[in-house]
């Protein structure tokens, strides 16, 4: 339950948002339904996610602008979707944008993109079963660095001590 649909980008499959003041109405968003959404025949600019996996969805959201990454001016959700459909990967999108030269891609964008993706994949979350902070998904300890730890947020020993 949240007011922030970013949880879908973090990989949540079901998100409840927009509770009314009485708590009787809520909007349920299910990632499983994204592939069922089709464009109206008269709307050629609709975003269609049929066949898209979690990684593609996350990349689209990140390219369109997120809290962990400087934005590429002029790239919103529809443009990010369209570019990924054409160029397949964030690297392909950035390469095409740089070659075209019409959009200003922030310095070291792809390095920062990879760091931001680690935030979405390995954010620390409270595990009620273990009663401690854990990574959202397991990290490869051999590849995990202090820089990533700092970027994502250090482990906090005392957290919800009453839980």
Secondary structure, 3 states (H helix, E strand, C coil): CCCCCHHHHCCCCEEEECCCCCCCCCEEEEHHHHHHCCCCCCCCCCCCCCCCCHHHHHHHHHHCCECCECCCCCCCHHHHHHHHHHHCCHHHHHHHHHHHCCCCCCCCHHHHHHHHHHHHHHCEEEECCCCEEEECCCCCCCCCCHHHHHHHCCCCCCCCCCC
